[in-house]
Amino acid sequence: MQQKTDSDWPRFVRTPEAARLLDLSPRTLEKHRCEGTGPIYRKLGGRVVYSVADLEAWVEAAARHSTSEAAKARAKPALIPAAGTAR
């Protein structure tokens, strides 16, 4: 059986270091995590960790060419009227 080496494993960082790498505050990164808008994270035991590759992917996914492109990405669908209300 082949043994894994250190280079086979992703590099994980905890919230303070991830925030530093992204130039965000740890609290902002926590808010993104709660809202589901931040980078992918993992819970190992009771610890939240991020892979450096996932942080890089999140930054790349945030790339925009113009402000109108960013607005389209955040646009929410129209609400459907509740039953019994006028249309």
C-alpha positions in Angstrom: 0.0 0.0 0.0 1.3 3.4 -0.9 1.7 5.9 1.9 0.7 9.5 1.5 3.4 12.1 1.8 3.0 15.7 3.1 2.9 17.0 -0.5 -0.3 14.8 -1.2 -2.3 16.6 1.5 -3.8 20.1 1.0 -2.5 22.9 3.2 -5.2 23.9 5.8 -5.3 27.2 7.6 -7.6 28.4 10.4 -9.8 31.4 10.3 -7.3 34.1 11.4 -4.7 33.0 8.9 -7.3 32.6 6.1 -8.6 36.1 6.9 -5.1 37.5 6.7 -4.4 35.8 3.4 -7.7 37.3 2.0 -7.0 40.7 3.6 -10.3 40.5 5.5 -11.1 40.5 9.2 -11.7 37.2 10.8 -15.2 38.4 11.8 -16.0 39.2 8.1 -14.9 35.7 7.1 -17.1 34.3 9.9 -20.1 36.3 8.5 -19.4 34.9 5.0 -19.3 31.4 6.5 -22.7 31.9 8.2 -24.3 33.4 5.2 -22.9 30.8 2.8 -21.2 33.4 0.7 -17.6 32.6 1.7 -15.0 30.1 0.7 -15.6 26.4 1.2 -14.5 25.3 4.7 -14.2 22.1 6.7 -14.9 21.3 10.4 -12.2 19.1 11.8 -13.2 18.2 15.3 -14.4 21.6 16.6 -12.0 23.6 14.4 -12.9 25.4 11.2 -10.2 25.1 8.5 -9.9 26.3 5.0 -7.7 24.8 2.3 -5.5 27.3 0.6 -6.7 26.0 -2.8 -10.3 26.7 -1.8 -9.4 30.2 -0.8 -7.7 30.8 -4.1 -10.8 29.4 -6.0 -13.1 31.7 -4.0 -11.0 34.7 -5.0 -11.0 33.6 -8.7 -14.8 33.1 -8.6 -15.2 36.7 -7.4 -13.4 38.2 -10.5 -15.6 40.6 -12.4 -15.1 42.7 -15.5 -17.6 45.5 -14.5 -19.8 46.6 -11.7 -22.9 45.7 -13.7 -21.6 42.1 -14.0 -21.4 41.9 -10.2 -25.0 43.3 -9.8 -26.3 40.6 -12.1 -24.6 37.9 -10.1 -26.3 39.1 -6.9 -29.8 39.7 -8.5 -32.5 37.8 -6.7 -35.5 36.3 -8.5 -38.9 38.1 -8.2 -41.1 37.0 -5.3 -44.2 35.0 -6.1 -47.4 36.5 -4.6 -48.9 34.5 -1.8 -52.2 32.6 -2.5 -55.2 34.8 -2.2 -53.4 38.1 -2.9 -54.1 40.3 -6.0 -51.7 39.8 -8.9 
